[in-house]
């Protein structure tokens, strides 16, 4: 499993997120909205996300403004700003990875994804977990302080054992919300709720289901509490989401391009995802080149410099093996580790005024076998004589031409 901390601009500053992917290419990207005042690392968000990743999905969960590691003051947020944050997260995925095809929201996060869905056109399906139909339902959590908030403009309330400052603007924003958007969703909907939920009644799930148009489904999370604090309940929910969503979501899994006839001695490279993924083919082989996640790639294959290093490393190993076999040197195995960097000025012995920096390939060779010092010394000399090594040291001219066909 790959974990990448990310950040992007939200309604009031930078939002902190965590993008989790399986080691293989992910089927599709999922955007997860956590429950009211919880955060991306809360038990349900973490368990459901990890379970989905194991099933082949990529999941982005993030802290809403003013919570967790995200910027902003919670007191200045409201339901509308949560929706803005969700749209910003979807834009981040679309601009840097792939647009989310599935939106999942827990509790008030479920109400938020229902509201935000219209602004995320690439999303094909929405899942709500223990969600209220109307965002104003959350007011029952601090109903005793509503009069104080109305009179004084704000009040400190206790939510989940933690103090939060709720301002009148938060209440005013909730009062402006309704459920009209649910009937206009135009996306597949899965409503998940526990009949024993004491925080958000299962009657809220009924309201969502009745208001929505088909395709829609309902799944009862029997015996689960509102926060899905038991891992088995979260895992169960994730498995059902994965199975249900397959009907509505086209997999973003990389489709291997069709084999093309490539002349012997040539390499053919073409785009796959119109970002960084490339299909590489030779007369007999086919593979993927890509860039790492940190620069916007999918990390589905080696990057260009890794290909370069692989070429030198493979040639080094092959050359050493040929020599060892020819000279009957008892070399049981050889391992070559390579890396690339650039040296500047005082760090570079080969730099001069005309060449203030040079590219440096570090090649570390490890031998296995009962070898003498003389044999090792000779093998190291032979390593520098491999054809790719010589090519890299020769003057290289790349001639670019337009294919006129």
C-alpha positions as CSV (number, residue, x, y, z in Angstrom):
1,X,0.0,0.0,0.0
2,X,1.3,3.5,-0.9
3,X,0.6,6.4,1.3
4,X,1.2,10.0,0.2
5,X,0.6,13.1,2.3
6,X,-0.8,15.8,0.0
7,X,-2.1,19.4,0.5
8,X,-4.2,21.7,-1.6
9,X,-6.0,25.0,-1.4
10,X,-9.4,24.8,0.4
11,X,-12.0,27.4,1.4
12,X,-9.7,29.1,4.0
13,X,-6.2,27.9,3.2
14,X,-4.3,24.7,2.7
15,X,-6.1,21.4,3.4
16,X,-4.1,18.4,4.6
17,X,-4.9,15.1,2.9
18,X,-3.8,11.5,2.7
19,X,-3.9,9.6,-0.6
20,X,-3.7,5.9,-0.3
21,X,-3.2,3.5,-3.2
22,X,-2.7,-0.2,-3.7
23,X,0.8,-1.3,-5.0
24,X,-0.8,-2.2,-8.3
25,X,-2.7,0.2,-10.5
26,X,-5.9,1.4,-8.8
27,X,-9.3,0.7,-10.3
28,X,-10.6,4.1,-9.6
29,X,-10.2,7.2,-7.4
30,X,-12.4,7.7,-4.4
31,X,-13.0,10.9,-2.4
32,X,-14.0,10.3,1.3
33,X,-15.6,13.0,3.5
34,X,-15.3,12.4,7.3
35,X,-18.0,12.9,9.9
36,X,-18.7,16.2,11.7
37,X,-15.6,17.4,13.7
38,X,-13.9,14.0,13.2
39,X,-10.9,14.4,10.8
40,X,-9.3,12.2,8.1
41,X,-7.6,9.9,10.6
42,X,-10.8,9.1,12.5
43,X,-11.4,5.3,13.0
44,X,-14.2,4.9,10.4
45,X,-12.4,7.0,7.7
46,X,-9.2,5.2,8.2
47,X,-10.7,1.7,8.3
48,X,-13.0,2.1,5.3
49,X,-10.3,3.8,3.2
50,X,-7.7,1.1,3.9
51,X,-10.2,-1.6,3.2
52,X,-11.1,0.0,-0.1
53,X,-7.4,0.3,-1.0
54,X,-6.9,-3.4,-0.4
55,X,-9.7,-4.0,-2.9
56,X,-7.8,-2.0,-5.5
57,X,-9.2,1.6,-5.1
58,X,-7.2,4.8,-4.5
59,X,-8.7,6.9,-1.7
60,X,-8.2,10.5,-0.8
61,X,-9.3,11.5,2.7
62,X,-8.6,15.0,4.1
63,X,-9.2,17.2,7.1
64,X,-11.9,19.8,6.5
65,X,-11.0,23.4,7.2
66,X,-10.1,24.1,10.8
67,X,-9.7,20.4,11.7
68,X,-6.7,18.1,12.0
69,X,-3.7,19.4,10.1
70,X,-5.7,21.7,7.8
71,X,-5.5,25.5,7.9
72,X,-8.3,27.8,9.0
73,X,-10.5,28.3,12.1
74,X,-13.3,25.8,12.7
75,X,-15.4,28.6,14.2
76,X,-15.4,30.3,10.8
77,X,-16.5,27.2,8.8
78,X,-20.0,26.0,8.0
79,X,-21.7,23.3,5.9
80,X,-21.2,25.4,2.7
81,X,-17.5,25.7,3.3
82,X,-17.3,21.9,3.8
83,X,-18.9,21.5,0.3
84,X,-16.3,24.0,-1.1
85,X,-13.5,21.9,0.5
86,X,-14.9,18.7,-1.2
87,X,-15.0,20.4,-4.6
88,X,-11.5,21.6,-4.1
89,X,-10.4,18.1,-3.2
90,X,-12.0,16.7,-6.3
91,X,-10.3,19.4,-8.4
92,X,-7.0,18.4,-6.8
93,X,-7.4,14.8,-7.8
94,X,-8.5,15.7,-11.3
95,X,-5.6,18.0,-11.9
96,X,-2.9,15.8,-10.4
97,X,-4.1,12.2,-10.7
98,X,-7.6,11.2,-11.9
99,X,-11.0,12.7,-11.2
100,X,-12.9,10.8,-8.4
101,X,-15.5,8.5,-9.8
102,X,-16.9,7.6,-6.3
103,X,-17.8,10.0,-3.5
104,X,-18.2,8.6,0.0
105,X,-19.5,10.6,3.0
106,X,-19.8,9.6,6.6
107,X,-22.5,11.3,8.8
108,X,-22.5,15.0,8.0
109,X,-19.8,14.2,5.4
110,X,-22.5,12.2,3.7
111,X,-24.8,15.2,3.5
112,X,-21.9,17.2,2.1
113,X,-21.1,14.7,-0.7
114,X,-24.8,14.7,-1.7
115,X,-24.6,18.5,-2.0
116,X,-21.2,18.6,-3.7
117,X,-21.9,15.9,-6.2
118,X,-23.5,18.3,-8.7
119,X,-20.2,20.2,-8.8
120,X,-18.1,17.1,-9.4
121,X,-19.3,16.0,-12.9
122,X,-16.9,13.0,-13.2
123,X,-18.3,11.3,-10.1
124,X,-20.5,8.4,-11.2
125,X,-21.7,7.3,-7.8
126,X,-22.3,8.5,-4.3
127,X,-22.3,6.6,-1.0
128,X,-23.7,7.9,2.3
129,X,-22.9,6.2,5.6
130,X,-25.1,7.1,8.6
131,X,-25.9,10.5,7.0
132,X,-28.7,12.9,7.7
133,X,-30.9,13.9,4.8
134,X,-30.8,17.6,5.8
135,X,-27.5,19.2,7.1
136,X,-29.5,21.1,9.7
137,X,-30.1,17.8,11.5
138,X,-26.6,18.3,13.1
139,X,-28.1,21.1,15.3
140,X,-29.5,18.4,17.6
141,X,-25.9,17.8,18.8
142,X,-25.9,21.2,20.5
143,X,-29.6,22.1,20.8
144,X,-29.2,23.3,24.4
145,X,-26.8,26.0,23.2
146,X,-28.9,27.3,20.3
147,X,-30.5,30.1,22.3
148,X,-27.1,31.2,23.6
149,X,-25.7,31.2,20.1
150,X,-28.6,33.2,18.9
151,X,-28.3,35.8,21.7
152,X,-24.5,36.1,21.9
153,X,-23.5,35.3,18.4
154,X,-21.5,32.2,19.5
155,X,-21.1,29.6,22.2
156,X,-18.7,26.9,23.1
157,X,-20.2,23.4,22.7
158,X,-18.9,20.0,23.6
159,X,-18.8,17.5,20.7
160,X,-17.4,14.1,21.2
161,X,-15.6,15.2,24.4
162,X,-13.9,18.2,22.7
163,X,-14.8,21.9,22.9
164,X,-15.8,23.7,19.7
165,X,-16.8,27.3,19.1
166,X,-20.0,27.5,17.1
167,X,-21.0,30.8,15.7
168,X,-24.4,32.1,14.6
169,X,-23.2,32.1,10.9
170,X,-22.9,28.3,11.2
171,X,-26.5,28.0,12.3
172,X,-27.7,30.5,9.7
173,X,-25.9,28.5,7.0
174,X,-27.6,25.2,8.2
175,X,-31.0,26.9,8.1
176,X,-30.5,27.7,4.5
177,X,-30.0,24.1,3.5
178,X,-32.7,21.8,2.1
179,X,-32.9,18.4,0.4
180,X,-34.0,19.5,-3.1
181,X,-30.6,18.5,-4.5
182,X,-31.1,14.8,-3.6
183,X,-33.8,14.4,-6.3
184,X,-31.5,16.1,-8.8
185,X,-28.4,13.9,-8.0
186,X,-28.3,12.2,-11.5
187,X,-25.7,9.7,-10.1
188,X,-26.0,6.2,-8.7
189,X,-26.7,6.3,-4.9
190,X,-26.0,3.8,-2.1
191,X,-27.5,4.6,1.3
192,X,-25.9,2.7,4.2
193,X,-27.3,3.1,7.7
194,X,-27.5,1.1,10.9
195,X,-30.9,0.5,12.5
196,X,-29.4,1.0,15.9
197,X,-27.8,4.3,15.1
198,X,-28.5,6.6,18.1
199,X,-26.9,9.7,16.7
200,X,-28.6,9.9,13.3
201,X,-31.8,7.9,13.1
202,X,-32.3,5.4,10.3
203,X,-35.4,7.5,9.4
204,X,-32.9,9.9,7.9
205,X,-31.7,7.2,5.5
206,X,-35.3,6.6,4.5
207,X,-35.7,10.3,3.7
208,X,-32.6,10.2,1.4
209,X,-33.7,7.0,-0.3
210,X,-37.2,8.3,-1.0
211,X,-36.0,11.7,-2.2
212,X,-33.5,10.1,-4.6
213,X,-34.3,8.8,-8.1
214,X,-33.0,5.5,-9.4
215,X,-30.5,3.9,-9.6
216,X,-30.5,3.8,-5.8
217,X,-29.8,1.1,-3.2
218,X,-30.0,0.7,0.6
219,X,-27.9,-1.5,2.8
220,X,-28.5,-2.0,6.5
221,X,-25.3,-2.0,8.6
222,X,-26.8,-4.2,11.3
223,X,-25.4,-3.8,14.8
224,X,-23.0,-1.0,13.8
225,X,-22.8,2.1,15.8
226,X,-22.9,5.6,14.3
227,X,-19.1,6.1,14.2
228,X,-18.4,2.5,12.9
229,X,-15.7,2.2,15.6
230,X,-15.5,-1.6,15.1
231,X,-13.1,-2.5,12.3
232,X,-15.3,-5.4,11.2
233,X,-18.2,-3.0,10.5
234,X,-16.0,-0.7,8.5
235,X,-14.5,-3.5,6.5
236,X,-17.9,-5.0,5.8
237,X,-19.1,-1.6,4.5
238,X,-16.0,-1.2,2.3
239,X,-16.6,-4.7,0.7
240,X,-20.2,-3.8,-0.1
241,X,-19.3,-0.5,-1.5
242,X,-16.7,-2.1,-3.8
243,X,-19.1,-4.7,-5.0
244,X,-21.9,-2.2,-5.5
245,X,-19.9,0.4,-7.3
246,X,-18.5,-2.0,-10.0
247,X,-21.9,-1.7,-11.8
248,X,-21.7,2.0,-12.2
249,X,-18.0,2.9,-12.3
250,X,-15.8,2.3,-15.3
251,X,-12.4,1.0,-14.0
252,X,-9.5,3.5,-14.5
253,X,-7.2,0.5,-14.4
254,X,-4.6,0.9,-17.1
255,X,-5.6,-0.9,-20.3
256,X,-2.6,-2.4,-22.0
257,X,-2.3,-0.9,-25.4
258,X,-2.5,-3.1,-28.4
259,X,0.7,-4.7,-29.6
260,X,2.2,-3.0,-32.6
261,X,4.7,-4.4,-35.0
262,X,8.0,-2.8,-34.2
263,X,11.1,-3.3,-36.4
264,X,14.0,-5.1,-34.7
265,X,16.4,-2.7,-33.1
266,X,13.8,0.0,-32.6
267,X,11.8,1.2,-29.6
268,X,8.3,2.6,-29.9
269,X,6.9,4.9,-27.2
270,X,3.4,6.4,-27.1
271,X,1.0,7.9,-24.5
272,X,-1.5,6.0,-22.4
273,X,-3.2,8.4,-20.0
274,X,-2.1,11.7,-21.6
275,X,-0.2,12.6,-18.4
276,X,3.0,10.7,-17.9
277,X,2.1,7.0,-18.6
278,X,3.8,5.7,-21.7
279,X,3.5,2.4,-23.6
280,X,6.9,1.2,-24.5
281,X,7.3,-1.6,-27.1
282,X,10.1,-3.3,-28.9
283,X,9.9,-6.1,-31.5
284,X,9.5,-8.7,-28.6
285,X,8.5,-6.8,-25.5
286,X,6.0,-4.3,-24.0
287,X,6.0,-2.4,-20.8
288,X,5.0,0.9,-19.1
289,X,7.0,4.0,-18.3
290,X,5.7,6.6,-15.9
291,X,6.6,9.2,-13.3
292,X,6.4,9.0,-9.5
293,X,3.3,10.1,-7.6
294,X,5.1,13.2,-6.2
295,X,5.3,14.8,-9.6
296,X,1.8,13.8,-10.8
297,X,2.4,10.4,-12.3
298,X,0.8,7.1,-11.3
299,X,4.0,5.3,-10.5
300,X,2.9,2.4,-12.7
301,X,6.3,1.9,-14.3
302,X,9.9,3.1,-14.2
303,X,10.6,6.8,-15.0
304,X,12.9,7.8,-17.9
305,X,16.1,8.0,-15.8
306,X,15.4,4.6,-14.2
307,X,15.2,3.3,-17.7
308,X,18.5,4.8,-18.5
309,X,20.1,3.4,-15.3
310,X,18.5,0.0,-16.0
311,X,20.1,0.0,-19.5
312,X,23.5,0.6,-18.1
313,X,23.0,-1.8,-15.2
314,X,21.8,-4.6,-17.4
315,X,24.6,-4.1,-19.9
316,X,27.1,-4.1,-17.1
317,X,25.8,-7.4,-15.6
318,X,25.7,-9.1,-19.1
319,X,29.2,-8.0,-20.0
320,X,30.6,-9.2,-16.7
321,X,28.8,-12.6,-17.0
322,X,30.2,-13.1,-20.6
323,X,33.7,-12.3,-19.4
324,X,33.5,-14.4,-16.3
325,X,32.2,-17.4,-18.3
326,X,34.9,-16.9,-21.0
327,X,37.7,-16.7,-18.4
328,X,36.2,-19.3,-16.2
329,X,36.1,-16.9,-13.2
330,X,34.0,-18.4,-10.3
331,X,31.6,-15.5,-10.2
332,X,28.4,-16.9,-8.6
333,X,26.4,-13.7,-9.0
334,X,26.8,-9.9,-9.6
335,X,24.6,-7.1,-8.4
336,X,24.7,-3.6,-9.8
337,X,23.1,-0.7,-8.0
338,X,22.8,2.6,-9.8
339,X,21.7,6.2,-9.0
340,X,21.8,9.5,-10.9
341,X,22.5,13.1,-9.7
342,X,24.0,16.3,-10.8
343,X,27.2,17.8,-9.4
344,X,27.9,21.5,-9.3
345,X,31.0,23.6,-8.9
346,X,33.2,22.7,-5.9
347,X,31.5,19.3,-5.6
348,X,32.5,18.4,-9.2
349,X,36.1,17.4,-10.1
350,X,35.3,17.3,-13.8
351,X,33.5,20.7,-13.9
352,X,35.0,23.7,-15.6
353,X,33.9,27.2,-16.8
354,X,32.3,25.8,-19.9
355,X,30.6,22.9,-18.0
356,X,29.6,24.2,-14.5
357,X,27.8,21.0,-13.8
358,X,27.7,17.5,-15.0
359,X,25.4,14.5,-14.7
360,X,26.9,11.7,-12.5
361,X,25.8,8.1,-12.5
362,X,26.9,6.2,-9.4
363,X,27.4,2.5,-10.1
364,X,28.0,0.2,-7.2
365,X,29.0,-3.4,-8.0
366,X,28.8,-6.4,-5.7
367,X,30.3,-9.8,-6.5
368,X,29.4,-13.2,-5.0
369,X,31.8,-16.1,-5.3
370,X,35.3,-17.2,-4.4
371,X,37.1,-14.5,-6.2
372,X,40.7,-13.3,-5.8
373,X,41.6,-9.6,-5.6
374,X,43.1,-9.8,-9.0
375,X,39.9,-11.3,-10.5
376,X,37.8,-8.5,-8.9
377,X,40.1,-5.8,-10.2
378,X,39.9,-7.2,-13.7
379,X,36.1,-7.5,-13.5
380,X,35.9,-3.8,-12.4
381,X,37.9,-2.8,-15.5
382,X,35.6,-4.9,-17.7
383,X,32.6,-3.2,-16.2
384,X,33.7,0.1,-17.8
385,X,33.9,-1.6,-21.2
386,X,30.3,-2.6,-21.5
387,X,28.7,-1.2,-24.7
388,X,26.2,1.1,-23.0
389,X,28.9,2.5,-20.7
390,X,31.0,3.3,-23.8
391,X,27.9,4.9,-25.5
392,X,27.3,7.2,-22.6
393,X,31.0,8.3,-22.7
394,X,31.0,8.9,-26.4
395,X,29.8,12.2,-28.0
396,X,26.0,11.6,-28.4
397,X,23.9,13.3,-31.0
398,X,20.1,12.9,-30.9
399,X,18.6,13.7,-34.3
400,X,14.9,14.5,-34.2
401,X,12.8,14.2,-37.3
402,X,9.1,14.6,-38.1
403,X,7.3,11.4,-39.2
404,X,5.8,12.4,-42.5
405,X,3.5,9.4,-42.8
